[in-house]
Amino acid sequence: MDQTEDRELYLKLKEGNERAFQVLFRKYYSSMCHFARQYLNDSELAEETVQDMFVKIWEKRETLNIESSVKHYFFRSVRNHCLNQIQHEKIKKQYENMVLKNAHQDINPEQYYIEVDLIQRIEKSINSLPPKRKEIFRLSREQGLKYKEIAETLNISVKTVEAQMGLALKYLREELKDFSNHLMTLLLIFKKSDPSNKG
């Protein structure tokens, strides 16, 4: 019965029914915050992460496609948001350590601007990918999901994930060819999942 009720609320949510959205929010918010805290070990950050996940669900409601249980989808989404947050914090920490390590070294302004420009170009290039390809790329490189997990999340085949990732990487290599000597920065920004480890 619970799943049937959630399904009905989800269908109303897709149509823009705010009350259905509020009911789902109130129903799962507390338990999802508790779930997120297990990953983030920070109550405030956990709440922000859950809220952000719900905001994205509302924003993408018209294209939202939940084939499995709504509850399962919500918790999986929160987990992905948490992993993304952890990765973000990890990158920030790596950057802080790099700054501290180089604090007493001579600064090379040219190198600094090259790296800043590269980061901006990477983000711009990713954003110019077709929507589905961009989503697959971000799930893989930013959230660290395996190809099988991406396929399950988006309800597509693993072969489709592989093909889209191949096209995305080919496009990015072409777009960023001017920075070929500096592409190691890419590894600091986007966690590279092992293509051979597809679950």
C-alpha positions as CSV (number, residue, x, y, z in Angstrom):
1,M,0.0,0.0,0.0
2,D,2.8,2.4,0.9
3,Q,4.4,1.9,-2.5
4,T,1.1,2.4,-4.3
5,E,0.5,5.7,-2.4
6,D,4.1,6.9,-3.2
7,R,3.5,6.1,-6.8
8,E,0.3,8.1,-6.9
9,L,2.1,11.0,-5.3
10,Y,5.0,10.8,-7.7
11,L,2.6,10.9,-10.7
12,K,0.9,14.0,-9.3
13,L,4.4,15.5,-8.5
14,K,5.3,15.1,-12.2
15,E,2.2,17.1,-13.1
16,G,3.4,19.9,-10.8
17,N,1.2,19.2,-7.8
18,E,2.9,21.0,-4.9
19,R,0.9,19.2,-2.3
20,A,2.1,15.8,-3.5
21,F,5.6,17.1,-3.3
22,Q,5.1,18.4,0.2
23,V,3.6,15.1,1.4
24,L,6.6,13.1,0.0
25,F,9.0,15.7,1.5
26,R,7.5,15.4,5.0
27,K,7.2,11.6,4.8
28,Y,10.9,11.0,4.0
29,Y,12.8,14.1,5.0
30,S,13.8,13.1,8.6
31,S,14.8,9.5,7.7
32,M,16.8,10.7,4.7
33,C,18.6,13.3,6.9
34,H,19.5,10.5,9.3
35,F,20.7,8.4,6.3
36,A,22.8,11.2,4.9
37,R,24.4,11.8,8.3
38,Q,25.8,8.3,8.1
39,Y,27.8,9.4,5.1
40,L,28.7,13.0,6.0
41,N,29.0,12.8,9.7
42,D,27.6,16.4,9.8
43,S,23.9,17.1,10.7
44,E,23.7,20.5,9.0
45,L,25.4,19.3,5.9
46,A,23.2,16.3,5.8
47,E,20.1,18.5,5.9
48,E,21.4,20.8,3.2
49,T,22.2,17.8,1.0
50,V,18.7,16.3,1.4
51,Q,17.1,19.7,0.8
52,D,19.2,20.1,-2.3
53,M,18.1,16.7,-3.6
54,F,14.4,17.6,-3.2
55,V,14.9,20.9,-4.9
56,K,16.5,19.1,-7.9
57,I,13.6,16.6,-7.9
58,W,11.1,19.5,-8.1
59,E,13.1,21.3,-10.8
60,K,13.3,18.1,-12.9
61,R,9.8,16.9,-12.1
62,E,8.6,16.9,-15.7
63,T,11.4,14.7,-16.9
64,L,11.7,12.6,-13.7
65,N,11.5,8.9,-14.5
66,I,11.1,6.6,-11.5
67,E,10.7,3.0,-12.6
68,S,11.5,1.4,-9.2
69,S,10.0,2.3,-5.9
70,V,9.9,6.0,-5.1
71,K,11.4,5.4,-1.7
72,H,14.3,3.5,-3.2
73,Y,14.9,6.2,-5.8
74,F,14.9,8.9,-3.1
75,F,17.5,7.1,-0.9
76,R,19.7,6.3,-3.8
77,S,19.6,9.9,-4.9
78,V,20.6,11.1,-1.4
79,R,23.4,8.6,-1.4
80,N,24.7,9.9,-4.7
81,H,24.4,13.5,-3.5
82,C,26.4,12.5,-0.4
83,L,29.1,10.8,-2.4
84,N,29.3,13.9,-4.6
85,Q,29.6,16.1,-1.5
86,I,32.4,13.8,-0.1
87,Q,34.2,14.0,-3.4
88,H,33.9,17.8,-3.5
89,E,35.3,18.0,0.1
90,K,38.1,15.6,-0.9
91,I,39.0,17.8,-3.9
92,K,38.9,20.9,-1.8
93,K,41.2,19.2,0.8
94,Q,43.6,18.2,-2.0
95,Y,43.7,21.8,-3.2
96,E,44.3,23.1,0.3
97,N,47.2,20.7,0.8
98,M,48.6,21.6,-2.6
99,V,48.5,25.3,-1.6
100,L,50.1,24.7,1.7
101,K,52.8,22.5,0.1
102,N,53.6,25.3,-2.5
103,A,53.2,28.2,0.0
104,H,56.9,28.8,0.2
105,Q,57.7,28.2,-3.4
106,D,57.9,30.9,-6.1
107,I,54.5,31.5,-7.7
108,N,54.3,31.1,-11.4
109,P,51.4,33.4,-12.5
110,E,51.3,32.0,-16.0
111,Q,50.9,28.4,-14.7
112,Y,48.2,29.6,-12.3
113,Y,46.1,31.2,-15.1
114,I,46.6,28.2,-17.3
115,E,45.1,26.0,-14.6
116,V,42.2,28.3,-13.8
117,D,41.4,28.6,-17.6
118,L,41.6,24.9,-17.9
119,I,39.1,24.3,-15.0
120,Q,36.7,26.8,-16.7
121,R,37.1,25.2,-20.1
122,I,36.5,21.7,-18.7
123,E,33.3,22.9,-17.0
124,K,32.1,24.7,-20.2
125,S,32.9,21.7,-22.3
126,I,31.0,19.3,-20.0
127,N,28.0,21.6,-20.0
128,S,28.0,21.7,-23.8
129,L,27.5,17.9,-23.9
130,P,24.0,16.6,-24.8
131,P,21.9,16.4,-21.6
132,K,21.9,12.6,-21.2
133,R,25.6,12.3,-22.1
134,K,26.4,15.1,-19.6
135,E,24.4,13.3,-16.9
136,I,26.2,10.0,-17.5
137,F,29.6,11.7,-17.5
138,R,28.9,13.5,-14.2
139,L,27.6,10.4,-12.5
140,S,30.7,8.5,-13.5
141,R,33.4,11.1,-13.0
142,E,32.0,13.3,-10.2
143,Q,30.0,10.8,-8.2
144,G,32.1,7.8,-8.9
145,L,29.3,5.5,-9.9
146,K,30.1,2.3,-11.8
147,Y,28.7,1.9,-15.3
148,K,26.2,-0.7,-14.0
149,E,25.0,1.7,-11.2
150,I,24.6,4.5,-13.8
151,A,22.6,2.2,-16.0
152,E,20.3,1.3,-13.1
153,T,19.9,4.9,-12.0
154,L,19.0,6.1,-15.5
155,N,17.1,2.9,-16.6
156,I,19.3,2.3,-19.6
157,S,21.7,-0.4,-20.7
158,V,25.3,-0.7,-19.6
159,K,26.3,-0.7,-23.3
160,T,24.6,2.7,-23.7
161,V,26.5,4.0,-20.7
162,E,29.8,2.8,-22.3
163,A,29.0,4.3,-25.6
164,Q,28.0,7.7,-24.2
165,M,31.1,7.8,-22.0
166,G,33.3,7.1,-25.0
167,L,31.7,9.9,-27.0
168,A,31.9,12.3,-24.1
169,L,35.7,11.6,-23.5
170,K,36.4,11.8,-27.2
171,Y,34.6,15.2,-27.4
172,L,36.4,16.5,-24.3
173,R,39.8,15.4,-25.5
174,E,39.2,17.3,-28.8
175,E,37.8,20.4,-26.9
176,L,40.8,20.5,-24.5
177,K,43.6,19.6,-26.9
178,D,45.1,23.1,-26.4
179,F,45.8,22.1,-22.8
180,S,47.3,18.7,-23.6
181,N,50.3,19.4,-21.4
182,H,48.1,20.3,-18.4
183,L,45.4,17.7,-18.5
184,M,46.6,16.2,-15.2
185,T,44.5,18.8,-13.6
186,L,41.5,17.0,-14.9
187,L,42.4,14.1,-12.6
188,L,42.2,16.4,-9.6
189,I,38.8,17.8,-10.5
190,F,37.0,14.7,-11.7
191,K,37.4,11.3,-10.0
192,K,38.2,8.9,-12.8
193,S,36.3,5.6,-12.3
194,D,38.0,2.5,-13.5
195,P,36.3,1.7,-16.9
196,S,37.1,-2.0,-16.4
197,N,35.2,-2.0,-13.1
198,K,31.6,-1.9,-14.3
199,G,30.1,-3.7,-11.4
